[in-house]
Amino acid sequence: MKSITLNPLKKYLTLLLLFALVSIPANAQSRKGNLKLLPNNSSQRLYVTFMGENNHPEGITALLDEYNASLKKAYPLLPEKADELSQLAIKNTGSDESVKRLMATYEVKAPISNEQLLELGNKLEKFEVVNYCALITASPVKAPSDIPPATPLFIEQQSYITDFGVNMTYAWGIGLSGEGIRLRDIEYSFNPHHEELNEKNVSYGLIPYIFDDDDLSHGTGVIGIMYADNGDYGVTGLSYGAEEVILFPEVSLQYEYDVLSTITESLNSSTEGDIILYELQTYGALGDFGPGEYDSPIWDLTKAATDAGILIIAAAGNGGENMDDPAYLPYMARGDSGAIIVGAGSDDEFHNRLYFSTYGQRVDVQGWGWGVLTIGNNTAAVINEDMNQSYGWFNGTSAATPIVASCAAVLQSYYHSLTGDYLSCVEMRQLLKVTGTPQGTELAGNIGPLPNMPEAIAAIDTMLGIDSVEKETFITYPNPVIDKLYFTGNFYDEVNITVYNMLGQKIYNAPLENKTLDMSNYTQGVYNIQITQNGKTYSRKIIKR
């Protein structure tokens, strides 16, 4: 039997990455000199990042006293989570510098005007120990949501799941739907009582502050695209088999409107292999909306997360901003955050950029930004006048982002089931870009290709030496496992399970029952699981904790 190794795929993606990132600086040493007030924004926050966590000379203390200001840790990162992120970053990148930067960032709390905050920030940047200062809005920024006019109604048609779109139906047909992958969504709120979600593993990570209809329908629509129940009614989420979805609201009772704290809390509950969606946008370099990571402190959070092996899938924003404009040079000079940035493409076979989508070489891939049927609003159908049975059309980069996140979840689940390892965010980005369906040429401005699930799955198979023509796909989860190991995939009547320990000794052999293997009594360690049916044997490496 042919053994599976992750080295060929990692090597392949690394070579692609080297060619793709030739023009992007690896890491920026300083971001000073870019401080400015945000346009049309009445309430702003000032942040300062030092060269070291406790590197605050006496002159800075005197300056803060002059403005009656104090410093507060910017990111409410749990100490144990900071240690974990550091270890994962060293494992994945050889350095935990991105995590250390988080610990050296503070919010400047002061009862002064925006203009005085700008003045204070410019004075702080004159100190050598200050890396940079940044101003971020303290007023809510709406998520990059629906764009008028409403798409014509094609009830019960989720064309984006077919070969007209990302062709997720191919993945479903071979038993892949995101098993074992955990998703986090950064935005406002959602309706957990909708009939497509009320029996699914969905929850809030923080107590939401805003519950109006627009906020509820937006988050409900996003989660529906990814995670709606695979039942005999309504719609089906692209990655319906994922382990869980947790929404972390931008506006919460704990933090009111504080995006940095919200993202940090999502990191507190995440680890390697998890996926975080940025369903948010911010004021870009040209004054309209761009990706959230344009704000330097969010970029730092993003870099720390991706270094630790967490996938960040981020909306490019609905501002139509050109990120290739010279105004974006300071942003590009920071280097690569590792995030996958998503633009909005047309809902047809041409995959053209939609006029409102922010674009540029930094935008990696596209999803449908128009005509995406999901749940949470009543533009398509409402059953019995019940909003818990509402279906509607969803547009914008808000719709495109969960489509791409779902593709990443299904591919990550498949890759992990074969190798016991995870693709990094940069590796996943390259896989999606290289195997995707090319962008159309009708409207200038790069938003990248549309994910193509058959091609991406075939690329994984090729690099791991799997015969895509004859393969029978199985997913085993969770991995690592504590008690019960679950199986899903293309099963026939007779499936046999054999378990070998690290010494190669056979310790279990029996027919698979209820697609479950009880490993609660196994000792901690690595096991080789062999699945046999129709005279063929397939192997999975499982870690028992």
Secondary structure, DSSP 8 states (H G I E B T S, - for coil): -----SHHHHHHHHHHHHHHTTTS-S--S--TT-----TT-S-EEEEEEESSTT---HHHHHHHHHTT-EEEESS---HHHHHHHHHHHHHHHS--HHHHHHHTEEEEE-S--HHHHHHHHHHHTTSTTEEEEEEEESS----S---SS-----TT--GGGSTTTT-HHHHHHTT-S-TT-EEEEEES---TTSTTTTTSSEEESS-BS---HHHHHHHHHHHHHHH---SSSS---TTTT-SEEEEEESEETTTEE-HHHHHHHHHHT--TT-EEEE--EEE-TTSSEEEGGGSHHHHHHHHHHHHTT-EEEEE--SS--BTTSGGGHHHHHT-----EEEEEE-SSTT--B-TTS-BSTT--EEEE-S-EEEESSSSSEEGGG-GGGEEEEE-SHHHHHHHHHHHHHHHHHHHHHHHS----HHHHHHHHHHHSB---SSS-S----B--HHHHHHHHHHHHT--TTT---EEEESSSBSSEEEEEES--S--EEEEE-TTS-EEEEEE-BTTEEE-TTS-SEEEEEEEEETTEEEEEEEEE-
